[in-house]
Amino acid sequence: MLTEHFVLSVSAPSKAPSTPTVKDAGIFLYEHQPLAALRSTYKKSVTSQNCLAVSASHIFAAQAEKAVIH
């Protein structure tokens, strides 16, 4: 059976004055085939552009404005 997954990183704007952080900021793992659904959520794991790497067994995220790779 064919399966398709994709990983999406949504980031909140950097420290806007007196505004709450976006509640859905994080990294999301979606399944597209055979059933379209959200599979995993990694909240508070925000990455900048081009700072997300995916392998068959791991998701690597360079954290935005932090010297950390998860």
MDTraj code that builds the backbone (N, CA, C; nanometers):
import mdtraj as md
import numpy as np

residues = "MET LEU THR GLU HIS PHE VAL LEU SER VAL SER ALA PRO SER LYS ALA PRO SER THR PRO THR VAL LYS ASP ALA GLY ILE PHE LEU TYR GLU HIS GLN PRO LEU ALA ALA LEU ARG SER THR TYR LYS LYS SER VAL THR SER GLN ASN CYS LEU ALA VAL SER ALA SER HIS ILE PHE ALA ALA GLN ALA GLU LYS ALA VAL ILE HIS".split()
xyz = np.array([
    [0.0833, -0.1173, 0.0000],
    [0.0000, 0.0000, 0.0000],
    [0.0888, 0.1251, 0.0000],
    [0.0556, 0.2182, -0.0836],
    [0.1294, 0.3437, -0.0952],
    [0.0930, 0.4367, 0.0196],
    [0.1948, 0.4939, 0.0842],
    [0.1700, 0.5948, 0.1873],
    [0.2490, 0.7200, 0.1535],
    [0.1899, 0.8348, 0.1818],
    [0.2560, 0.9629, 0.1599],
    [0.2443, 1.0458, 0.2872],
    [0.3556, 1.1043, 0.3300],
    [0.3586, 1.1915, 0.4464],
    [0.4277, 1.3217, 0.4087],
    [0.3939, 1.4289, 0.4762],
    [0.4705, 1.5520, 0.4612],
    [0.4800, 1.6225, 0.5959],
    [0.5890, 1.6986, 0.6126],
    [0.6182, 1.7690, 0.7360],
    [0.6064, 1.9181, 0.7096],
    [0.5420, 1.9882, 0.8012],
    [0.5162, 2.1305, 0.7871],
    [0.5622, 2.2018, 0.9129],
    [0.6337, 2.3127, 0.8965],
    [0.6753, 2.3945, 1.0096],
    [0.6081, 2.5306, 0.9975],
    [0.5346, 2.5680, 1.1013],
    [0.4658, 2.6963, 1.1046],
    [0.5280, 2.7771, 1.2178],
    [0.5763, 2.8962, 1.1861],
    [0.6401, 2.9762, 1.2911],
    [0.5591, 3.1006, 1.3218],
    [0.5719, 3.1450, 1.4436],
    [0.5062, 3.2679, 1.4880],
    [0.5972, 3.3857, 1.4563],
    [0.5412, 3.5034, 1.4352],
    [0.6259, 3.6204, 1.4139],
    [0.7130, 3.6464, 1.5359],
    [0.8326, 3.6954, 1.5126],
    [0.9249, 3.7153, 1.6241],
    [0.8826, 3.8340, 1.7101],
    [0.8557, 3.8070, 1.8344],
    [0.8270, 3.9007, 1.9420],
    [0.7613, 4.0324, 1.9031],
    [0.6398, 4.0258, 1.8559],
    [0.5632, 4.1478, 1.8280],
    [0.5161, 4.2061, 1.9612],
    [0.5197, 4.3372, 1.9768],
    [0.4834, 4.3965, 2.1060],
    [0.3368, 4.3731, 2.1413],
    [0.3140, 4.3303, 2.2651],
    [0.1812, 4.3070, 2.3240],
    [0.0858, 4.2240, 2.2371],
    [0.1388, 4.1214, 2.1719],
    [0.0542, 4.0281, 2.0964],
    [0.0832, 3.8869, 2.1449],
    [-0.0214, 3.8070, 2.1636],
    [0.0025, 3.6682, 2.2056],
    [0.0657, 3.5875, 2.0920],
    [0.1384, 3.4830, 2.1280],
    [0.2019, 3.3969, 2.0291],
    [0.0949, 3.3172, 1.9554],
    [0.1205, 3.2875, 1.8307],
    [0.0275, 3.2065, 1.7528],
    [0.0144, 3.0702, 1.8199],
    [-0.1091, 3.0258, 1.8433],
    [-0.1308, 2.9024, 1.9184],
    [-0.0942, 2.7777, 1.8398],
    [-0.0909, 2.7848, 1.7064],
    [-0.0605, 2.6654, 1.6289],
    [0.0828, 2.6639, 1.5782],
    [0.1719, 2.7418, 1.6410],
    [0.3121, 2.7404, 1.6008],
    [0.3734, 2.6061, 1.6380],
    [0.4450, 2.5479, 1.5455],
    [0.5094, 2.4201, 1.5717],
    [0.5400, 2.3447, 1.4446],
    [0.5720, 2.2166, 1.4607],
    [0.6028, 2.1279, 1.3492],
    [0.4952, 2.0201, 1.3458],
    [0.4428, 1.9943, 1.2267],
    [0.3323, 1.9017, 1.2108],
    [0.3671, 1.7945, 1.1083],
    [0.3311, 1.6703, 1.1374],
    [0.3496, 1.5587, 1.0459],
    [0.2122, 1.5155, 0.9975],
    [0.1883, 1.5299, 0.8677],
    [0.0604, 1.4943, 0.8065],
    [0.0760, 1.3696, 0.7213],
    [-0.0293, 1.2908, 0.7155],
    [-0.0347, 1.1776, 0.6244],
    [-0.1330, 1.2140, 0.5134],
    [-0.0918, 1.1939, 0.3896],
    [-0.1784, 1.2268, 0.2761],
    [-0.2451, 1.1026, 0.2181],
    [-0.1728, 0.9930, 0.2137],
    [-0.2259, 0.8668, 0.1622],
    [-0.2079, 0.7607, 0.2692],
    [-0.2866, 0.6691, 0.2945],
    [-0.4166, 0.6392, 0.2366],
    [-0.5293, 0.7235, 0.2966],
    [-0.5093, 0.7837, 0.4138],
    [-0.6137, 0.8642, 0.4765],
    [-0.5542, 0.9988, 0.5169],
    [-0.6078, 1.1071, 0.4648],
    [-0.5560, 1.2402, 0.4958],
    [-0.5854, 1.2752, 0.6412],
    [-0.4773, 1.2907, 0.7219],
    [-0.4967, 1.3200, 0.8641],
    [-0.3670, 1.3734, 0.9246],
    [-0.3801, 1.4462, 1.0335],
    [-0.2659, 1.4923, 1.1114],
    [-0.2172, 1.3760, 1.1965],
    [-0.0882, 1.3412, 1.1870],
    [-0.0342, 1.2261, 1.2602],
    [0.0391, 1.2651, 1.3878],
    [0.1191, 1.3719, 1.3845],
    [0.1955, 1.4134, 1.5020],
    [0.2070, 1.5644, 1.5065],
    [0.2160, 1.6174, 1.6275],
    [0.2331, 1.7603, 1.6475],
    [0.3470, 1.7817, 1.7453],
    [0.4387, 1.8699, 1.7110],
    [0.5514, 1.9050, 1.7970],
    [0.5394, 2.0536, 1.8275],
    [0.4646, 2.0878, 1.9312],
    [0.4409, 2.2278, 1.9645],
    [0.5656, 2.2892, 2.0256],
    [0.5777, 2.4183, 2.0104],
    [0.6902, 2.4969, 2.0599],
    [0.8214, 2.4536, 1.9961],
    [0.8157, 2.3966, 1.8786],
    [0.9345, 2.3600, 1.8017],
    [0.9312, 2.4392, 1.6719],
    [0.9637, 2.5645, 1.6805],
    [0.9537, 2.6545, 1.5666],
    [1.0876, 2.6622, 1.4952],
    [1.0872, 2.6506, 1.3628],
    [1.2100, 2.6597, 1.2846],
    [1.2036, 2.7783, 1.1897],
    [1.3199, 2.8267, 1.1540],
    [1.3279, 2.9303, 1.0516],
    [1.3237, 2.8637, 0.9150],
    [1.3224, 2.9446, 0.8104],
    [1.3198, 2.8922, 0.6744],
    [1.4449, 2.8091, 0.6478],
    [1.4295, 2.6934, 0.5846],
    [1.5374, 2.6000, 0.5485],
    [1.6099, 2.5413, 0.6698],
    [1.5420, 2.5285, 0.7834],
    [1.6050, 2.4734, 0.9046],
    [1.5368, 2.3464, 0.9536],
    [1.4739, 2.2736, 0.8611],
    [1.4052, 2.1502, 0.8952],
    [1.4557, 2.0404, 0.8035],
    [1.4988, 1.9292, 0.8624],
    [1.5478, 1.8159, 0.7836],
    [1.4721, 1.6906, 0.8271],
    [1.4382, 1.6069, 0.7298],
    [1.3597, 1.4868, 0.7567],
    [1.4307, 1.3665, 0.6973],
    [1.4431, 1.2595, 0.7768],
    [1.4958, 1.1327, 0.7263],
    [1.3871, 1.0269, 0.7466],
    [1.4170, 0.9048, 0.7151],
    [1.3181, 0.7978, 0.7292],
    [1.2792, 0.7744, 0.8753],
    [1.3688, 0.8059, 0.9688],
    [1.3405, 0.7780, 1.1089],
    [1.3438, 0.8992, 1.2014],
    [1.3894, 1.0166, 1.1526],
    [1.4036, 1.1332, 1.2398],
    [1.3552, 1.2615, 1.1720],
    [1.3189, 1.3581, 1.2547],
    [1.2928, 1.4948, 1.2106],
    [1.3896, 1.5830, 1.2876],
    [1.4749, 1.6569, 1.2161],
    [1.5720, 1.7463, 1.2779],
    [1.5244, 1.8894, 1.2594],
    [1.5198, 1.9656, 1.3677],
    [1.4728, 2.1033, 1.3615],
    [1.5723, 2.1944, 1.4318],
    [1.6268, 2.2911, 1.3601],
    [1.7108, 2.3933, 1.4207],
    [1.6159, 2.4999, 1.4747],
    [1.6126, 2.5135, 1.6040],
    [1.5170, 2.6026, 1.6696],
    [1.5410, 2.7483, 1.6353],
    [1.4340, 2.8211, 1.6062],
    [1.4426, 2.9623, 1.5732],
    [1.4894, 3.0412, 1.6953],
    [1.5887, 3.1257, 1.6756],
    [1.6462, 3.2137, 1.7767],
    [1.7023, 3.1385, 1.8969],
    [1.7442, 3.0135, 1.8796],
    [1.8073, 2.9345, 1.9850],
    [1.9209, 2.8553, 1.9221],
    [2.0211, 2.8247, 1.9994],
    [2.1323, 2.7441, 1.9508],
    [2.1065, 2.5969, 1.9831],
    [1.9933, 2.5443, 1.9366],
    [1.9507, 2.4088, 1.9699],
    [1.9020, 2.3378, 1.8449],
    [1.9403, 2.2107, 1.8307],
    [1.8851, 2.1240, 1.7264],
    [1.8171, 2.0082, 1.7968],
    [1.6905, 1.9884, 1.7678],
    [1.6134, 1.8777, 1.8267],
    [1.6008, 1.7678, 1.7247],
])
top = md.Topology()
chain = top.add_chain()
for i, resn in enumerate(residues, 1):
    res = top.add_residue(resn, chain, resSeq=i)
    for name in ("N", "CA", "C"):
        top.add_atom(name, md.element.get_by_symbol(name[0]), res)
traj = md.Trajectory(xyz[None], top)
